[in-house]
Amino acid sequence: MALATSRNCCTRLLRESSRLNAAPKFRNTAVFPAPCIFEGHSQISASRQIANRCCSYRSASRNTSTVSKAQAEYAPVTAVDVTGPLGSLTLKIPPFSTLNYDPESRKASFEVQDVTVKHQAAMWGTIRQHLRNYILGVSEGHICILKLVGVGFRASVESSAITLTPEYPGQQFVSLKVGFAHPVELGIPKGVKARTTQPTTLLLESIDKEVVTQFAADIRKWRPPEPYKGKGIFVNGETIRLKAKKIK
């Protein structure tokens, strides 16, 4: 009863001040300037603000706030960090792919939006294999063994090069003698370790399989294995079937 009386008194006081074209005594124009605009809401007059502050009451119907019901949105996963004892790698995920990871079973799986789309179906297995290579790389590492077969073929790892300039501090270079009048020099990519166990054997190590295998392919293209004499640069136990010599 007291609450209703207080509300009626405030309402009459505001109506009386509006009729007389004068502000009520408790109104402070410095604190409540004339209409205020709130983002996302309609315009509210200063008199309504004063009434709401002075005549505090609760409505009979309690509506639940929409803020508590709203769901927080987050950006989809676009990359996955794979960390292990040998280092860390970041795998980029296409926007049409979703990663599902179960911490208890320690298993990860990928899903695509539409399997009928040729590009998405092709990338489905590719992303999975990339993740597997990254996990093996940071835990065990990837190795490429190159064999140089040929008379006078040999390889060495040098700290400087004559024909190349370092791309980063401390870069080393692979020097190949594979039948040319000059040695072939190649800069070792960042994150790849190279050493020669024998003059004709070159060992490449890295946590990133793509980088180490691409560098091995760059070395191999200088002397691909040829089928008549069996000379060339062989990668990871590569073999070639010899052909019979052409007889005129």
URKA-V692707 format. One record per residue. N is the residue number from 1. RES is the residue in three letters. SS is DSSP state (@ for helix, = for strand, . for the rest). NEAR is the number of other ideal C-beta (glycine too) atoms within 10 Angstrom. D_FIRST is the distance of its C-alpha to the first C-alpha in whole Angstrom. Layout:
N:RES:SS:NEAR:D_FIRST
N:RES:SS:NEAR:D_FIRST
//
This chain:
1:MET:.:5:0
2:ALA:@:6:4
3:LEU:@:11:5
4:ALA:@:9:5
5:THR:@:9:6
6:SER:@:14:9
7:ARG:@:15:10
8:ASN:@:11:11
9:CYS:@:12:12
10:CYS:@:18:15
11:THR:@:12:16
12:ARG:@:10:17
13:LEU:@:18:19
14:LEU:@:19:20
15:ARG:@:11:21
16:GLU:@:11:23
17:SER:@:16:25
18:SER:@:12:26
19:ARG:@:8:27
20:LEU:.:9:29
21:ASN:.:6:31
22:ALA:.:10:30
23:ALA:.:16:28
24:PRO:.:15:25
25:LYS:.:7:25
26:PHE:.:10:24
27:ARG:.:16:26
28:ASN:.:10:29
29:THR:.:9:31
30:ALA:.:5:34
31:VAL:.:9:31
32:PHE:.:17:30
33:PRO:.:9:33
34:ALA:.:8:32
35:PRO:.:12:32
36:CYS:=:13:32
37:ILE:.:8:34
38:PHE:.:8:33
39:GLU:.:4:36
40:GLY:.:4:35
41:HIS:.:8:32
42:SER:.:6:32
43:GLN:.:9:31
44:ILE:=:13:28
45:SER:.:12:28
46:ALA:@:17:27
47:SER:@:18:24
48:ARG:@:14:22
49:GLN:@:15:23
50:ILE:@:20:21
51:ALA:@:16:18
52:ASN:@:12:18
53:ARG:@:10:19
54:CYS:@:15:17
55:CYS:.:16:14
56:SER:.:10:14
57:TYR:.:9:12
58:ARG:.:7:14
59:SER:.:6:14
60:ALA:.:4:14
61:SER:.:5:18
62:ARG:.:6:20
63:ASN:.:6:23
64:THR:.:7:26
65:SER:.:7:28
66:THR:@:7:31
67:VAL:@:6:33
68:SER:@:6:33
69:LYS:@:7:34
70:ALA:.:8:37
71:GLN:.:5:40
72:ALA:.:4:42
73:GLU:.:5:46
74:TYR:.:6:49
75:ALA:.:5:52
76:PRO:.:10:55
77:VAL:.:12:58
78:THR:.:11:60
79:ALA:=:9:63
80:VAL:=:17:63
81:ASP:=:10:64
82:VAL:=:20:67
83:THR:=:12:68
84:GLY:=:16:71
85:PRO:.:8:73
86:LEU:.:14:75
87:GLY:=:14:73
88:SER:=:12:70
89:LEU:=:22:70
90:THR:=:10:68
91:LEU:=:15:68
92:LYS:=:9:66
93:ILE:.:18:65
94:PRO:.:16:65
95:PRO:.:9:61
96:PHE:.:15:62
97:SER:=:19:62
98:THR:=:14:60
99:LEU:=:17:61
100:ASN:=:9:59
101:TYR:=:11:60
102:ASP:=:9:59
103:PRO:.:6:59
104:GLU:.:5:60
105:SER:.:7:63
106:ARG:.:7:64
107:LYS:=:9:65
108:ALA:=:15:64
109:SER:=:11:64
110:PHE:=:17:64
111:GLU:=:12:63
112:VAL:=:18:63
113:GLN:.:11:61
114:ASP:.:9:64
115:VAL:.:10:67
116:THR:.:7:69
117:VAL:.:12:69
118:LYS:@:8:73
119:HIS:@:11:72
120:GLN:@:16:69
121:ALA:@:12:71
122:ALA:@:10:73
123:MET:@:18:71
124:TRP:@:16:69
125:GLY:@:10:72
126:THR:@:12:73
127:ILE:@:18:70
128:ARG:@:14:70
129:GLN:@:10:74
130:HIS:@:19:73
131:LEU:@:19:70
132:ARG:@:12:73
133:ASN:@:19:75
134:TYR:@:23:73
135:ILE:@:15:72
136:LEU:@:15:76
137:GLY:@:23:76
138:VAL:@:19:74
139:SER:@:13:75
140:GLU:.:12:79
141:GLY:.:18:80
142:HIS:=:18:82
143:ILE:=:14:86
144:CYS:=:22:89
145:ILE:=:15:92
146:LEU:=:23:95
147:LYS:=:18:98
148:LEU:=:23:101
149:VAL:=:16:104
150:GLY:.:18:107
151:VAL:.:7:110
152:GLY:.:8:109
153:PHE:.:18:105
154:ARG:=:17:103
155:ALA:=:24:99
156:SER:=:15:98
157:VAL:=:15:95
158:GLU:=:13:95
159:SER:.:9:93
160:SER:.:11:94
161:ALA:.:17:96
162:ILE:.:10:98
163:THR:.:10:97
164:LEU:.:12:93
165:THR:.:8:91
166:PRO:.:13:88
167:GLU:.:10:84
168:TYR:.:8:83
169:PRO:.:5:84
170:GLY:.:7:86
171:GLN:.:16:87
172:GLN:.:17:90
173:PHE:=:20:92
174:VAL:=:24:94
175:SER:=:17:98
176:LEU:=:21:100
177:LYS:=:16:103
178:VAL:.:19:104
179:GLY:.:14:107
180:PHE:.:10:106
181:ALA:.:4:108
182:HIS:.:8:105
183:PRO:.:18:102
184:VAL:=:16:99
185:GLU:=:15:96
186:LEU:=:17:92
187:GLY:=:18:89
188:ILE:.:18:87
189:PRO:.:18:84
190:LYS:.:12:81
191:GLY:.:13:80
192:VAL:.:21:83
193:LYS:=:14:86
194:ALA:=:23:89
195:ARG:=:12:93
196:THR:=:17:96
197:THR:=:9:97
198:GLN:=:11:101
199:PRO:.:12:102
200:THR:.:15:102
201:THR:=:14:98
202:LEU:=:25:95
203:LEU:=:16:92
204:LEU:=:23:88
205:GLU:=:15:85
206:SER:=:24:81
207:ILE:.:23:78
208:ASP:.:20:77
209:LYS:@:20:80
210:GLU:@:14:80
211:VAL:@:17:81
212:VAL:@:23:84
213:THR:@:17:85
214:GLN:@:13:85
215:PHE:@:21:87
216:ALA:@:20:89
217:ALA:@:11:90
218:ASP:@:13:91
219:ILE:@:22:93
220:ARG:@:17:95
221:LYS:.:9:95
222:TRP:.:14:98
223:ARG:.:20:100
224:PRO:.:12:99
225:PRO:.:19:101
226:GLU:.:13:104
227:PRO:.:11:105
228:TYR:.:11:109
229:LYS:.:13:110
230:GLY:.:15:106
231:LYS:.:18:105
232:GLY:=:22:102
233:ILE:=:24:99
234:PHE:=:19:97
235:VAL:=:18:93
236:ASN:.:11:92
237:GLY:.:7:95
238:GLU:.:14:96
239:THR:.:8:99
240:ILE:.:15:101
241:ARG:.:6:104
242:LEU:.:12:107
243:LYS:.:11:109
244:ALA:.:7:113
245:LYS:.:7:115
246:LYS:.:6:116
247:ILE:.:4:120
248:LYS:.:2:121
//
